[in-house]
Amino acid sequence: MSHFIIRTKHTKNVNGIRIEPGMQVEVITQSMSNPVTTNGGQPVIDAFHRIYGIDIKKAGCLNTTELEVIKI
């Protein structure tokens, strides 16, 4: 199992969703690969929805340009 911290890099206001730099979630996956690019980023989408109540995919931030991925 792998433990990742995913953190936003930039301020963004898209589709009524405001993203601030430094918003972060923790994701634990079975895979060793990047959770943003694996399985359509579903674990990351679920974590941001659970913690902040936002749809990170709808905001257009589900990519490595907008998100920093840190493997713990």
PQR file of N, CA, C, O and H, with PARSE charges and radii, in Angstrom:
ATOM      1  N   MET A   1       0.840  -1.180   0.000 -0.4000 1.5000
ATOM      2  CA  MET A   1       0.000   0.000   0.000 -0.0000 2.0000
ATOM      3  C   MET A   1       0.883   1.240   0.000  0.5500 1.7000
ATOM      4  O   MET A   1       1.961   1.252   0.594 -0.5500 1.4000
ATOM      5  N   SER A   2       0.414   2.269  -0.667 -0.4000 1.5000
ATOM      6  CA  SER A   2       1.154   3.522  -0.758 -0.0000 2.0000
ATOM      7  C   SER A   2       0.336   4.653  -0.167  0.5500 1.7000
ATOM      8  O   SER A   2      -0.889   4.682  -0.283 -0.5500 1.4000
ATOM      9  H   SER A   2      -0.461   2.260  -1.149  0.4000 1.0000
ATOM     10  N   HIS A   3       1.030   5.576   0.464 -0.4000 1.5000
ATOM     11  CA  HIS A   3       0.416   6.718   1.118 -0.0000 2.0000
ATOM     12  C   HIS A   3       0.890   7.976   0.403  0.5500 1.7000
ATOM     13  O   HIS A   3       2.094   8.201   0.271 -0.5500 1.4000
ATOM     14  H   HIS A   3       2.025   5.552   0.558  0.4000 1.0000
ATOM     15  N   PHE A   4      -0.054   8.802  -0.063 -0.4000 1.5000
ATOM     16  CA  PHE A   4       0.264  10.022  -0.798 -0.0000 2.0000
ATOM     17  C   PHE A   4      -0.411  11.218  -0.143  0.5500 1.7000
ATOM     18  O   PHE A   4      -1.490  11.096   0.438 -0.5500 1.4000
ATOM     19  H   PHE A   4      -1.032   8.619   0.044  0.4000 1.0000
ATOM     20  N   ILE A   5       0.234  12.370  -0.243 -0.4000 1.5000
ATOM     21  CA  ILE A   5      -0.396  13.649   0.079 -0.0000 2.0000
ATOM     22  C   ILE A   5      -0.527  14.387  -1.243  0.5500 1.7000
ATOM     23  O   ILE A   5       0.444  14.525  -1.988 -0.5500 1.4000
ATOM     24  H   ILE A   5       1.110  12.468  -0.715  0.4000 1.0000
ATOM     25  N   ILE A   6      -1.730  14.860  -1.529 -0.4000 1.5000
ATOM     26  CA  ILE A   6      -1.987  15.615  -2.750 -0.0000 2.0000
ATOM     27  C   ILE A   6      -2.352  17.028  -2.330  0.5500 1.7000
ATOM     28  O   ILE A   6      -3.280  17.231  -1.547 -0.5500 1.4000
ATOM     29  H   ILE A   6      -2.519  14.748  -0.924  0.4000 1.0000
ATOM     30  N   ARG A   7      -1.613  18.010  -2.856 -0.4000 1.5000
ATOM     31  CA  ARG A   7      -1.773  19.404  -2.443 -0.0000 2.0000
ATOM     32  C   ARG A   7      -1.972  20.282  -3.676  0.5500 1.7000
ATOM     33  O   ARG A   7      -1.309  20.086  -4.695 -0.5500 1.4000
ATOM     34  H   ARG A   7      -0.859  17.845  -3.492  0.4000 1.0000
ATOM     35  N   THR A   8      -2.885  21.251  -3.582 -0.4000 1.5000
ATOM     36  CA  THR A   8      -3.111  22.182  -4.684 -0.0000 2.0000
ATOM     37  C   THR A   8      -1.986  23.203  -4.737  0.5500 1.7000
ATOM     38  O   THR A   8      -1.425  23.577  -3.707 -0.5500 1.4000
ATOM     39  H   THR A   8      -3.423  21.411  -2.755  0.4000 1.0000
ATOM     40  N   LYS A   9      -1.659  23.651  -5.949 -0.4000 1.5000
ATOM     41  CA  LYS A   9      -0.555  24.587  -6.146 -0.0000 2.0000
ATOM     42  C   LYS A   9      -1.008  26.025  -6.385  0.5500 1.7000
ATOM     43  O   LYS A   9      -0.320  26.963  -5.981 -0.5500 1.4000
ATOM     44  H   LYS A   9      -2.115  23.347  -6.786  0.4000 1.0000
ATOM     45  N   HIS A  10      -2.161  26.211  -7.037 -0.4000 1.5000
ATOM     46  CA  HIS A  10      -2.570  27.542  -7.491 -0.0000 2.0000
ATOM     47  C   HIS A  10      -3.974  27.914  -7.022  0.5500 1.7000
ATOM     48  O   HIS A  10      -4.769  27.048  -6.657 -0.5500 1.4000
ATOM     49  H   HIS A  10      -2.719  25.449  -7.365  0.4000 1.0000
ATOM     50  N   THR A  11      -4.261  29.199  -7.039 -0.4000 1.5000
ATOM     51  CA  THR A  11      -5.614  29.690  -6.818 -0.0000 2.0000
ATOM     52  C   THR A  11      -6.379  29.549  -8.121  0.5500 1.7000
ATOM     53  O   THR A  11      -5.865  29.860  -9.196 -0.5500 1.4000
ATOM     54  H   THR A  11      -3.615  29.902  -7.336  0.4000 1.0000
ATOM     55  N   LYS A  12      -7.608  29.079  -8.015 -0.4000 1.5000
ATOM     56  CA  LYS A  12      -8.435  28.896  -9.202 -0.0000 2.0000
ATOM     57  C   LYS A  12      -9.894  29.077  -8.802  0.5500 1.7000
ATOM     58  O   LYS A  12     -10.301  28.645  -7.723 -0.5500 1.4000
ATOM     59  H   LYS A  12      -8.026  28.826  -7.142  0.4000 1.0000
ATOM     60  N   ASN A  13     -10.674  29.705  -9.656 -0.4000 1.5000
ATOM     61  CA  ASN A  13     -12.092  29.887  -9.427 -0.0000 2.0000
ATOM     62  C   ASN A  13     -12.816  29.525 -10.724  0.5500 1.7000
ATOM     63  O   ASN A  13     -12.933  30.350 -11.630 -0.5500 1.4000
ATOM     64  H   ASN A  13     -10.343  30.056 -10.532  0.4000 1.0000
ATOM     65  N   VAL A  14     -13.302  28.280 -10.805 -0.4000 1.5000
ATOM     66  CA  VAL A  14     -13.890  27.756 -12.026 -0.0000 2.0000
ATOM     67  C   VAL A  14     -15.201  27.049 -11.694  0.5500 1.7000
ATOM     68  O   VAL A  14     -15.281  26.326 -10.700 -0.5500 1.4000
ATOM     69  H   VAL A  14     -13.207  27.610 -10.069  0.4000 1.0000
ATOM     70  N   ASN A  15     -16.219  27.251 -12.512 -0.4000 1.5000
ATOM     71  CA  ASN A  15     -17.511  26.578 -12.356 -0.0000 2.0000
ATOM     72  C   ASN A  15     -18.075  26.731 -10.944  0.5500 1.7000
ATOM     73  O   ASN A  15     -18.699  25.807 -10.421 -0.5500 1.4000
ATOM     74  H   ASN A  15     -16.154  27.837 -13.319  0.4000 1.0000
ATOM     75  N   GLY A  16     -17.860  27.883 -10.332 -0.4000 1.5000
ATOM     76  CA  GLY A  16     -18.375  28.122  -8.983 -0.0000 2.0000
ATOM     77  C   GLY A  16     -17.599  27.415  -7.883  0.5500 1.7000
ATOM     78  O   GLY A  16     -18.050  27.364  -6.738 -0.5500 1.4000
ATOM     79  H   GLY A  16     -17.354  28.634 -10.757  0.4000 1.0000
ATOM     80  N   ILE A  17     -16.437  26.869  -8.219 -0.4000 1.5000
ATOM     81  CA  ILE A  17     -15.599  26.160  -7.251 -0.0000 2.0000
ATOM     82  C   ILE A  17     -14.319  26.961  -7.058  0.5500 1.7000
ATOM     83  O   ILE A  17     -13.623  27.281  -8.022 -0.5500 1.4000
ATOM     84  H   ILE A  17     -16.070  26.911  -9.148  0.4000 1.0000
ATOM     85  N   ARG A  18     -14.018  27.280  -5.814 -0.4000 1.5000
ATOM     86  CA  ARG A  18     -12.793  28.024  -5.514 -0.0000 2.0000
ATOM     87  C   ARG A  18     -11.744  27.088  -4.931  0.5500 1.7000
ATOM     88  O   ARG A  18     -11.986  26.384  -3.950 -0.5500 1.4000
ATOM     89  H   ARG A  18     -14.584  27.021  -5.031  0.4000 1.0000
ATOM     90  N   ILE A  19     -10.580  27.099  -5.556 -0.4000 1.5000
ATOM     91  CA  ILE A  19      -9.439  26.300  -5.113 -0.0000 2.0000
ATOM     92  C   ILE A  19      -8.378  27.261  -4.596  0.5500 1.7000
ATOM     93  O   ILE A  19      -8.032  28.231  -5.270 -0.5500 1.4000
ATOM     94  H   ILE A  19     -10.383  27.670  -6.352  0.4000 1.0000
ATOM     95  N   GLU A  20      -7.870  26.997  -3.416 -0.4000 1.5000
ATOM     96  CA  GLU A  20      -6.810  27.803  -2.821 -0.0000 2.0000
ATOM     97  C   GLU A  20      -5.520  26.980  -2.782  0.5500 1.7000
ATOM     98  O   GLU A  20      -5.577  25.759  -2.635 -0.5500 1.4000
ATOM     99  H   GLU A  20      -8.152  26.209  -2.868  0.4000 1.0000
ATOM    100  N   PRO A  21      -4.367  27.624  -2.910 -0.5600 1.5000
ATOM    101  CA  PRO A  21      -3.112  26.882  -2.789  0.2800 2.0000
ATOM    102  C   PRO A  21      -2.951  26.311  -1.379  0.5500 1.7000
ATOM    103  O   PRO A  21      -3.285  26.967  -0.393 -0.5500 1.4000
ATOM    104  N   GLY A  22      -2.447  25.105  -1.297 -0.4000 1.5000
ATOM    105  CA  GLY A  22      -2.218  24.473  -0.002 -0.0000 2.0000
ATOM    106  C   GLY A  22      -3.340  23.582   0.492  0.5500 1.7000
ATOM    107  O   GLY A  22      -3.191  22.933   1.527 -0.5500 1.4000
ATOM    108  H   GLY A  22      -2.176  24.572  -2.098  0.4000 1.0000
ATOM    109  N   MET A  23      -4.463  23.529  -0.219 -0.4000 1.5000
ATOM    110  CA  MET A  23      -5.511  22.577   0.156 -0.0000 2.0000
ATOM    111  C   MET A  23      -4.932  21.187  -0.067  0.5500 1.7000
ATOM    112  O   MET A  23      -4.397  20.909  -1.140 -0.5500 1.4000
ATOM    113  H   MET A  23      -4.584  24.056  -1.060  0.4000 1.0000
ATOM    114  N   GLN A  24      -5.030  20.311   0.926 -0.4000 1.5000
ATOM    115  CA  GLN A  24      -4.417  18.997   0.763 -0.0000 2.0000
ATOM    116  C   GLN A  24      -5.278  17.884   1.313  0.5500 1.7000
ATOM    117  O   GLN A  24      -6.073  18.071   2.234 -0.5500 1.4000
ATOM    118  H   GLN A  24      -5.465  20.537   1.798  0.4000 1.0000
ATOM    119  N   VAL A  25      -5.092  16.717   0.717 -0.4000 1.5000
ATOM    120  CA  VAL A  25      -5.775  15.502   1.154 -0.0000 2.0000
ATOM    121  C   VAL A  25      -4.751  14.378   1.206  0.5500 1.7000
ATOM    122  O   VAL A  25      -3.701  14.455   0.568 -0.5500 1.4000
ATOM    123  H   VAL A  25      -4.446  16.566  -0.031  0.4000 1.0000
ATOM    124  N   GLU A  26      -5.057  13.336   1.966 -0.4000 1.5000
ATOM    125  CA  GLU A  26      -4.226  12.143   2.024 -0.0000 2.0000
ATOM    126  C   GLU A  26      -4.971  11.000   1.354  0.5500 1.7000
ATOM    127  O   GLU A  26      -6.169  10.811   1.564 -0.5500 1.4000
ATOM    128  H   GLU A  26      -5.910  13.273   2.485  0.4000 1.0000
ATOM    129  N   VAL A  27      -4.246  10.246   0.547 -0.4000 1.5000
ATOM    130  CA  VAL A  27      -4.830   9.128  -0.189 -0.0000 2.0000
ATOM    131  C   VAL A  27      -3.948   7.903   0.026  0.5500 1.7000
ATOM    132  O   VAL A  27      -2.726   7.974  -0.104 -0.5500 1.4000
ATOM    133  H   VAL A  27      -3.273  10.399   0.376  0.4000 1.0000
ATOM    134  N   ILE A  28      -4.574   6.792   0.352 -0.4000 1.5000
ATOM    135  CA  ILE A  28      -3.866   5.517   0.470 -0.0000 2.0000
ATOM    136  C   ILE A  28      -4.389   4.607  -0.631  0.5500 1.7000
ATOM    137  O   ILE A  28      -5.594   4.385  -0.748 -0.5500 1.4000
ATOM    138  H   ILE A  28      -5.567   6.735   0.458  0.4000 1.0000
ATOM    139  N   THR A  29      -3.471   4.081  -1.438 -0.4000 1.5000
ATOM    140  CA  THR A  29      -3.861   3.246  -2.574 -0.0000 2.0000
ATOM    141  C   THR A  29      -3.112   1.919  -2.556  0.5500 1.7000
ATOM    142  O   THR A  29      -2.093   1.775  -1.880 -0.5500 1.4000
ATOM    143  H   THR A  29      -2.492   4.261  -1.344  0.4000 1.0000
ATOM    144  N   GLN A  30      -3.626   0.966  -3.297 -0.4000 1.5000
ATOM    145  CA  GLN A  30      -2.965  -0.326  -3.478 -0.0000 2.0000
ATOM    146  C   GLN A  30      -1.805  -0.206  -4.463  0.5500 1.7000
ATOM    147  O   GLN A  30      -0.849  -0.980  -4.416 -0.5500 1.4000
ATOM    148  H   GLN A  30      -4.454   1.082  -3.845  0.4000 1.0000
ATOM    149  N   SER A  31      -1.907   0.774  -5.352 -0.4000 1.5000
ATOM    150  CA  SER A  31      -0.927   0.948  -6.417 -0.0000 2.0000
ATOM    151  C   SER A  31       0.223   1.841  -5.962  0.5500 1.7000
ATOM    152  O   SER A  31       0.046   2.713  -5.111 -0.5500 1.4000
ATOM    153  H   SER A  31      -2.684   1.403  -5.390  0.4000 1.0000
ATOM    154  N   MET A  32       1.394   1.618  -6.534 -0.4000 1.5000
ATOM    155  CA  MET A  32       2.560   2.445  -6.239 -0.0000 2.0000
ATOM    156  C   MET A  32       2.619   3.677  -7.141  0.5500 1.7000
ATOM    157  O   MET A  32       3.445   4.563  -6.919 -0.5500 1.4000
ATOM    158  H   MET A  32       1.538   0.911  -7.226  0.4000 1.0000
ATOM    159  N   SER A  33       1.758   3.743  -8.151 -0.4000 1.5000
ATOM    160  CA  SER A  33       1.816   4.837  -9.111 -0.0000 2.0000
ATOM    161  C   SER A  33       0.989   6.044  -8.649  0.5500 1.7000
ATOM    162  O   SER A  33       0.207   5.959  -7.702 -0.5500 1.4000
ATOM    163  H   SER A  33       1.087   3.023  -8.331  0.4000 1.0000
ATOM    164  N   ASN A  34       1.181   7.143  -9.331 -0.4000 1.5000
ATOM    165  CA  ASN A  34       0.550   8.420  -9.017 -0.0000 2.0000
ATOM    166  C   ASN A  34      -0.985   8.289  -8.983  0.5500 1.7000
ATOM    167  O   ASN A  34      -1.575   7.896  -9.989 -0.5500 1.4000
ATOM    168  H   ASN A  34       1.816   7.212 -10.101  0.4000 1.0000
ATOM    169  N   PRO A  35      -1.641   8.604  -7.866 -0.5600 1.5000
ATOM    170  CA  PRO A  35      -3.099   8.447  -7.777  0.2800 2.0000
ATOM    171  C   PRO A  35      -3.884   9.466  -8.606  0.5500 1.7000
ATOM    172  O   PRO A  35      -5.072   9.269  -8.864 -0.5500 1.4000
ATOM    173  N   VAL A  36      -3.231  10.550  -9.024 -0.4000 1.5000
ATOM    174  CA  VAL A  36      -3.908  11.544  -9.864 -0.0000 2.0000
ATOM    175  C   VAL A  36      -4.121  10.985 -11.269  0.5500 1.7000
ATOM    176  O   VAL A  36      -5.131  11.277 -11.910 -0.5500 1.4000
ATOM    177  H   VAL A  36      -2.267  10.710  -8.814  0.4000 1.0000
ATOM    178  N   THR A  37      -3.185  10.194 -11.739 -0.4000 1.5000
ATOM    179  CA  THR A  37      -3.262   9.679 -13.107 -0.0000 2.0000
ATOM    180  C   THR A  37      -3.748   8.234 -13.193  0.5500 1.7000
ATOM    181  O   THR A  37      -4.011   7.743 -14.291 -0.5500 1.4000
ATOM    182  H   THR A  37      -2.365   9.956 -11.218  0.4000 1.0000
ATOM    183  N   THR A  38      -3.872   7.547 -12.067 -0.4000 1.5000
ATOM    184  CA  THR A  38      -4.312   6.156 -12.045 -0.0000 2.0000
ATOM    185  C   THR A  38      -5.812   6.079 -11.783  0.5500 1.7000
ATOM    186  O   THR A  38      -6.329   6.806 -10.935 -0.5500 1.4000
ATOM    187  H   THR A  38      -3.659   7.946 -11.175  0.4000 1.0000
ATOM    188  N   ASN A  39      -6.512   5.210 -12.498 -0.4000 1.5000
ATOM    189  CA  ASN A  39      -7.962   4.999 -12.333 -0.0000 2.0000
ATOM    190  C   ASN A  39      -8.765   6.283 -12.466  0.5500 1.7000
ATOM    191  O   ASN A  39      -9.762   6.473 -11.769 -0.5500 1.4000
ATOM    192  H   ASN A  39      -6.092   4.619 -13.187  0.4000 1.0000
ATOM    193  N   GLY A  40      -8.338   7.155 -13.350 -0.4000 1.5000
ATOM    194  CA  GLY A  40      -9.062   8.400 -13.570 -0.0000 2.0000
ATOM    195  C   GLY A  40      -9.001   9.349 -12.384  0.5500 1.7000
ATOM    196  O   GLY A  40      -9.779  10.301 -12.318 -0.5500 1.4000
ATOM    197  H   GLY A  40      -7.528   7.001 -13.917  0.4000 1.0000
ATOM    198  N   GLY A  41      -8.098   9.111 -11.454 -0.4000 1.5000
ATOM    199  CA  GLY A  41      -7.954   9.977 -10.286 -0.0000 2.0000
ATOM    200  C   GLY A  41      -9.082   9.862  -9.278  0.5500 1.7000
ATOM    201  O   GLY A  41      -9.249  10.745  -8.437 -0.5500 1.4000
ATOM    202  H   GLY A  41      -7.466   8.338 -11.507  0.4000 1.0000
ATOM    203  N   GLN A  42      -9.857   8.788  -9.347 -0.4000 1.5000
ATOM    204  CA  GLN A  42     -11.032   8.641  -8.493 -0.0000 2.0000
ATOM    205  C   GLN A  42     -10.726   8.739  -6.991  0.5500 1.7000
ATOM    206  O   GLN A  42     -11.496   9.377  -6.274 -0.5500 1.4000
ATOM    207  H   GLN A  42      -9.721   8.070 -10.030  0.4000 1.0000
ATOM    208  N   PRO A  43      -9.650   8.145  -6.482 -0.5600 1.5000
ATOM    209  CA  PRO A  43      -9.366   8.304  -5.046  0.2800 2.0000
ATOM    210  C   PRO A  43      -9.134   9.766  -4.653  0.5500 1.7000
ATOM    211  O   PRO A  43      -9.507  10.189  -3.558 -0.5500 1.4000
ATOM    212  N   VAL A  44      -8.517  10.531  -5.553 -0.4000 1.5000
ATOM    213  CA  VAL A  44      -8.254  11.952  -5.288 -0.0000 2.0000
ATOM    214  C   VAL A  44      -9.560  12.741  -5.340  0.5500 1.7000
ATOM    215  O   VAL A  44      -9.801  13.605  -4.496 -0.5500 1.4000
ATOM    216  H   VAL A  44      -8.214  10.188  -6.442  0.4000 1.0000
ATOM    217  N   ILE A  45     -10.391  12.448  -6.316 -0.4000 1.5000
ATOM    218  CA  ILE A  45     -11.701  13.105  -6.428 -0.0000 2.0000
ATOM    219  C   ILE A  45     -12.519  12.855  -5.170  0.5500 1.7000
ATOM    220  O   ILE A  45     -13.103  13.780  -4.605 -0.5500 1.4000
ATOM    221  H   ILE A  45     -10.196  11.747  -7.001  0.4000 1.0000
ATOM    222  N   ASP A  46     -12.558  11.606  -4.737 -0.4000 1.5000
ATOM    223  CA  ASP A  46     -13.319  11.247  -3.531 -0.0000 2.0000
ATOM    224  C   ASP A  46     -12.773  11.938  -2.290  0.5500 1.7000
ATOM    225  O   ASP A  46     -13.548  12.397  -1.451 -0.5500 1.4000
ATOM    226  H   ASP A  46     -12.084  10.855  -5.196  0.4000 1.0000
ATOM    227  N   ALA A  47     -11.456  12.019  -2.161 -0.4000 1.5000
ATOM    228  CA  ALA A  47     -10.849  12.641  -0.982 -0.0000 2.0000
ATOM    229  C   ALA A  47     -11.151  14.136  -0.925  0.5500 1.7000
ATOM    230  O   ALA A  47     -11.481  14.648   0.145 -0.5500 1.4000
ATOM    231  H   ALA A  47     -10.827  11.645  -2.842  0.4000 1.0000
ATOM    232  N   PHE A  48     -11.047  14.850  -2.043 -0.4000 1.5000
ATOM    233  CA  PHE A  48     -11.357  16.280  -2.044 -0.0000 2.0000
ATOM    234  C   PHE A  48     -12.838  16.519  -1.769  0.5500 1.7000
ATOM    235  O   PHE A  48     -13.203  17.488  -1.104 -0.5500 1.4000
ATOM    236  H   PHE A  48     -10.779  14.434  -2.912  0.4000 1.0000
ATOM    237  N   HIS A  49     -13.687  15.633  -2.280 -0.4000 1.5000
ATOM    238  CA  HIS A  49     -15.121  15.769  -2.011 -0.0000 2.0000
ATOM    239  C   HIS A  49     -15.429  15.517  -0.529  0.5500 1.7000
ATOM    240  O   HIS A  49     -16.240  16.224   0.069 -0.5500 1.4000
ATOM    241  H   HIS A  49     -13.390  14.846  -2.821  0.4000 1.0000
ATOM    242  N   ARG A  50     -14.789  14.527   0.046 -0.4000 1.5000
ATOM    243  CA  ARG A  50     -15.007  14.181   1.449 -0.0000 2.0000
ATOM    244  C   ARG A  50     -14.509  15.286   2.391  0.5500 1.7000
ATOM    245  O   ARG A  50     -15.197  15.631   3.352 -0.5500 1.4000
ATOM    246  H   ARG A  50     -14.130  13.953  -0.439  0.4000 1.0000
ATOM    247  N   ILE A  51     -13.323  15.842   2.125 -0.4000 1.5000
ATOM    248  CA  ILE A  51     -12.716  16.824   3.019 -0.0000 2.0000
ATOM    249  C   ILE A  51     -13.266  18.231   2.791  0.5500 1.7000
ATOM    250  O   ILE A  51     -13.620  18.916   3.751 -0.5500 1.4000
ATOM    251  H   ILE A  51     -12.764  15.561   1.344  0.4000 1.0000
ATOM    252  N   TYR A  52     -13.342  18.670   1.536 -0.4000 1.5000
ATOM    253  CA  TYR A  52     -13.708  20.053   1.223 -0.0000 2.0000
ATOM    254  C   TYR A  52     -15.089  20.217   0.596  0.5500 1.7000
ATOM    255  O   TYR A  52     -15.594  21.335   0.494 -0.5500 1.4000
ATOM    256  H   TYR A  52     -13.054  18.113   0.756  0.4000 1.0000
ATOM    257  N   GLY A  53     -15.700  19.117   0.178 -0.4000 1.5000
ATOM    258  CA  GLY A  53     -17.017  19.204  -0.452 -0.0000 2.0000
ATOM    259  C   GLY A  53     -16.976  19.790  -1.853  0.5500 1.7000
ATOM    260  O   GLY A  53     -17.961  20.365  -2.317 -0.5500 1.4000
ATOM    261  H   GLY A  53     -15.290  18.209   0.261  0.4000 1.0000
ATOM    262  N   ILE A  54     -15.836  19.646  -2.533 -0.4000 1.5000
ATOM    263  CA  ILE A  54     -15.697  20.185  -3.891 -0.0000 2.0000
ATOM    264  C   ILE A  54     -15.381  19.056  -4.874  0.5500 1.7000
ATOM    265  O   ILE A  54     -14.856  18.005  -4.506 -0.5500 1.4000
ATOM    266  H   ILE A  54     -15.036  19.178  -2.156  0.4000 1.0000
ATOM    267  N   ASP A  55     -15.722  19.318  -6.135 -0.4000 1.5000
ATOM    268  CA  ASP A  55     -15.406  18.371  -7.209 -0.0000 2.0000
ATOM    269  C   ASP A  55     -14.165  18.879  -7.928  0.5500 1.7000
ATOM    270  O   ASP A  55     -14.247  19.759  -8.785 -0.5500 1.4000
ATOM    271  H   ASP A  55     -16.148  20.172  -6.434  0.4000 1.0000
ATOM    272  N   ILE A  56     -13.027  18.322  -7.576 -0.4000 1.5000
ATOM    273  CA  ILE A  56     -11.743  18.771  -8.125 -0.0000 2.0000
ATOM    274  C   ILE A  56     -11.675  18.554  -9.637  0.5500 1.7000
ATOM    275  O   ILE A  56     -10.984  19.297 -10.335 -0.5500 1.4000
ATOM    276  H   ILE A  56     -12.960  17.607  -6.880  0.4000 1.0000
ATOM    277  N   LYS A  57     -12.378  17.552 -10.145 -0.4000 1.5000
ATOM    278  CA  LYS A  57     -12.390  17.284 -11.587 -0.0000 2.0000
ATOM    279  C   LYS A  57     -13.209  18.353 -12.314  0.5500 1.7000
ATOM    280  O   LYS A  57     -12.798  18.837 -13.369 -0.5500 1.4000
ATOM    281  H   LYS A  57     -12.939  16.948  -9.578  0.4000 1.0000
ATOM    282  N   LYS A  58     -14.358  18.723 -11.759 -0.4000 1.5000
ATOM    283  CA  LYS A  58     -15.199  19.757 -12.356 -0.0000 2.0000
ATOM    284  C   LYS A  58     -14.474  21.098 -12.385  0.5500 1.7000
ATOM    285  O   LYS A  58     -14.691  21.909 -13.285 -0.5500 1.4000
ATOM    286  H   LYS A  58     -14.692  18.330 -10.902  0.4000 1.0000
ATOM    287  N   ALA A  59     -13.611  21.326 -11.396 -0.4000 1.5000
ATOM    288  CA  ALA A  59     -12.833  22.567 -11.345 -0.0000 2.0000
ATOM    289  C   ALA A  59     -11.674  22.552 -12.337  0.5500 1.7000
ATOM    290  O   ALA A  59     -10.998  23.565 -12.515 -0.5500 1.4000
ATOM    291  H   ALA A  59     -13.435  20.667 -10.665  0.4000 1.0000
ATOM    292  N   GLY A  60     -11.440  21.410 -12.984 -0.4000 1.5000
ATOM    293  CA  GLY A  60     -10.374  21.310 -13.972 -0.0000 2.0000
ATOM    294  C   GLY A  60      -8.989  21.211 -13.350  0.5500 1.7000
ATOM    295  O   GLY A  60      -7.995  21.558 -13.987 -0.5500 1.4000
ATOM    296  H   GLY A  60     -11.990  20.587 -12.839  0.4000 1.0000
ATOM    297  N   CYS A  61      -8.919  20.742 -12.121 -0.4000 1.5000
ATOM    298  CA  CYS A  61      -7.645  20.681 -11.404 -0.0000 2.0000
ATOM    299  C   CYS A  61      -7.110  19.270 -11.230  0.5500 1.7000
ATOM    300  O   CYS A  61      -6.146  19.070 -10.492 -0.5500 1.4000
ATOM    301  H   CYS A  61      -9.727  20.460 -11.604  0.4000 1.0000
ATOM    302  N   LEU A  62      -7.699  18.306 -11.878 -0.4000 1.5000
ATOM    303  CA  LEU A  62      -7.254  16.924 -11.701 -0.0000 2.0000
ATOM    304  C   LEU A  62      -6.123  16.615 -12.682  0.5500 1.7000
ATOM    305  O   LEU A  62      -6.283  15.821 -13.610 -0.5500 1.4000
ATOM    306  H   LEU A  62      -8.482  18.468 -12.478  0.4000 1.0000
ATOM    307  N   ASN A  63      -4.977  17.260 -12.455 -0.4000 1.5000
ATOM    308  CA  ASN A  63      -3.789  17.022 -13.272 -0.0000 2.0000
ATOM    309  C   ASN A  63      -2.552  17.405 -12.475  0.5500 1.7000
ATOM    310  O   ASN A  63      -2.648  18.075 -11.446 -0.5500 1.4000
ATOM    311  H   ASN A  63      -4.847  17.905 -11.701  0.4000 1.0000
ATOM    312  N   THR A  64      -1.411  16.983 -12.947 -0.4000 1.5000
ATOM    313  CA  THR A  64      -0.180  17.216 -12.191 -0.0000 2.0000
ATOM    314  C   THR A  64       0.330  18.645 -12.315  0.5500 1.7000
ATOM    315  O   THR A  64       1.260  19.025 -11.603 -0.5500 1.4000
ATOM    316  H   THR A  64      -1.333  16.438 -13.782  0.4000 1.0000
ATOM    317  N   THR A  65      -0.252  19.439 -13.194 -0.4000 1.5000
ATOM    318  CA  THR A  65       0.101  20.859 -13.265 -0.0000 2.0000
ATOM    319  C   THR A  65      -0.503  21.606 -12.088  0.5500 1.7000
ATOM    320  O   THR A  65       0.121  22.520 -11.548 -0.5500 1.4000
ATOM    321  H   THR A  65      -1.007  19.131 -13.772  0.4000 1.0000
ATOM    322  N   GLU A  66      -1.701  21.231 -11.689 -0.4000 1.5000
ATOM    323  CA  GLU A  66      -2.410  21.912 -10.598 -0.0000 2.0000
ATOM    324  C   GLU A  66      -2.206  21.248  -9.244  0.5500 1.7000
ATOM    325  O   GLU A  66      -2.380  21.891  -8.209 -0.5500 1.4000
ATOM    326  H   GLU A  66      -2.207  20.488 -12.128  0.4000 1.0000
ATOM    327  N   LEU A  67      -1.840  19.967  -9.237 -0.4000 1.5000
ATOM    328  CA  LEU A  67      -1.707  19.217  -7.980 -0.0000 2.0000
ATOM    329  C   LEU A  67      -0.283  18.717  -7.786  0.5500 1.7000
ATOM    330  O   LEU A  67       0.353  18.209  -8.709 -0.5500 1.4000
ATOM    331  H   LEU A  67      -1.699  19.444 -10.077  0.4000 1.0000
ATOM    332  N   GLU A  68       0.193  18.877  -6.568 -0.4000 1.5000
ATOM    333  CA  GLU A  68       1.506  18.339  -6.193 -0.0000 2.0000
ATOM    334  C   GLU A  68       1.276  17.014  -5.486  0.5500 1.7000
ATOM    335  O   GLU A  68       0.461  16.927  -4.568 -0.5500 1.4000
ATOM    336  H   GLU A  68      -0.323  19.290  -5.818  0.4000 1.0000
ATOM    337  N   VAL A  69       1.990  15.991  -5.912 -0.4000 1.5000
ATOM    338  CA  VAL A  69       1.832  14.661  -5.321 -0.0000 2.0000
ATOM    339  C   VAL A  69       3.107  14.322  -4.549  0.5500 1.7000
ATOM    340  O   VAL A  69       4.203  14.308  -5.109 -0.5500 1.4000
ATOM    341  H   VAL A  69       2.653  16.062  -6.658  0.4000 1.0000
ATOM    342  N   ILE A  70       2.943  14.050  -3.253 -0.4000 1.5000
ATOM    343  CA  ILE A  70       4.069  13.715  -2.395 -0.0000 2.0000
ATOM    344  C   ILE A  70       3.849  12.299  -1.876  0.5500 1.7000
ATOM    345  O   ILE A  70       2.823  12.011  -1.261 -0.5500 1.4000
ATOM    346  H   ILE A  70       2.052  14.062  -2.798  0.4000 1.0000
ATOM    347  N   LYS A  71       4.813  11.416  -2.125 -0.4000 1.5000
ATOM    348  CA  LYS A  71       4.712  10.047  -1.631 -0.0000 2.0000
ATOM    349  C   LYS A  71       5.334   9.993  -0.245  0.5500 1.7000
ATOM    350  O   LYS A  71       6.476  10.408  -0.049 -0.5500 1.4000
ATOM    351  H   LYS A  71       5.646  11.650  -2.625  0.4000 1.0000
ATOM    352  N   ILE A  72       4.574   9.479   0.711 -0.4000 1.5000
ATOM    353  CA  ILE A  72       5.050   9.370   2.095 -0.0000 2.0000
ATOM    354  C   ILE A  72       5.704   8.019   2.290  0.5500 1.7000
ATOM    355  O   ILE A  72       6.176   7.714   3.385 -0.5500 1.4000
ATOM    356  H   ILE A  72       3.646   9.142   0.551  0.4000 1.0000
TER
END
